[in-house]
Amino acid sequence: MPEIGAKMISVKGSRLFIGDVAASDLAGKFGTPIYVYDEETIRSKVRALVQHVAYRPLKVYYAAKANTNLSILRLIRDEGKEAVGIDAVSPGEIELALKAGFRPGQIMFTSTSVTDEEMKFAIGKKVLVNCDSLSQLERYGRLNPNSSVCFRINPDVGAGHHSHVITGGPESKFGVWADDVPKAFAIAAKYGLKIIGMHQHIGSGILETGKFLAAMKVLLSVISKHKGELKDIEFVDFGGGIGVPYGPDQAQIDVKAFGSAVSKLFSDFCSGFGRQLTMALEPGRFIVAESGVLLCTVNTIKQTPKHRFVGVDTGFHHLIRPMAYGSYHPIVVVDCCTSEKTEKVAVCGNVCESGDVFTRDEHGIVDRELPSVNEGDVLAILVAGAYGFSMASNYNTRPRPAEVLVNGKEAKVIRKQEDISHVVYGM
Ligand code: LLP
């Protein structure tokens, strides 16, 4: 059993438990495939971040894209109280955040290739817009002159678990380059915009605090350089990206050390700046990844000359991370997490593409040592709470699974499973 950092997802005997409920009982009760989340894990992550990043004022914008389930947004709001808001990337996420009870002032709209209609939506909902380009800032100024705004820079420093999720540096489409920052000030002046925030997000899945600090220093040096133009600045948003371990060779980021390092850096900066600005962070994965598992049932075992394929009733339409980034996810047989008798298998899905294998890296299949598996066994794909369901699709015209939230002994459905009528709509 891999160490997954979520105390409430544990092995007792040889059985996987989510909260106080055996995973196989959840599979029996609700069926598979199904996403299950542990409430206490999410709450503890929110608490840990707010506690260990001791700098105040602090604003944590949960990056809703990681998991947009309404019940999960509500519990993050409940646990985070006033310290936690929402980083929304679309009108849909703004709407969800409002529905979850966040106030407009607790939401920031950070998107890319944004249309005027999308900005009008955010403005209409009184949500702060974070501009990703000079074009967007100009159009925002025209649409909403004499208002407050934030803009994103590309610090020319990137980090992340895969090239697809590195959002700073020369290959990245995001942000305004440091050299163009004076042009942004000119646009703001033309439309009477107050720049109240400066933002960056360098990438996702960062396990080294050093990379985060290095990027922070770049943004802070841009702010120092333009102190004169930034007389209205209220907050600096350093983005999200705090990683979680997936593979056996990765370790938890030390949140305490992370929190004290970022707090000290920012606090020292503010002393020199002469004003106590608000620090903002936008974690997504850190809050929800370890709370979630995708349960599925083995329906086919097939031996080929090269691999022993274990076929399950889910696929990359439900969890695309292995297929999209070659990401490793721990997998266990829920009622036999540890066993003397193991075999090397390739766990594959039910999508009609050869890439639909959960045990793979970027280049192809990597067989995984699992306890002997039989048809009918339930497997759990772990650390699936972030970018799991939120990236799920109806590819192959298959319904998306239900989502269940466990709190101690209680398990409740927080999103119903789609049925055939969902996937044939519009016909
Ligand atoms: N802020 C901004 C502006 C972002 O674009 C993102 C993520 C975050 C915050 C949150 O990043 P996090 O703390 O979750 O790393 N689908 C990929 C991850 C894509 C992240 C996109 N942006 C994956 O499954 O690894």
Boltz pocket constraint, residues with backbone or C-beta under 6 A from the ligand:
constraints:
  - pocket:
      binder: B
      contacts: [[A, 63], [A, 66], [A, 87], [A, 110], [A, 165], [A, 201], [A, 203], [A, 204], [A, 205], [A, 239], [A, 240], [A, 241], [A, 242], [A, 282], [A, 283], [A, 284], [A, 285], [A, 286], [A, 321], [A, 325], [A, 386], [A, 387]]
      max_distance: 6.0
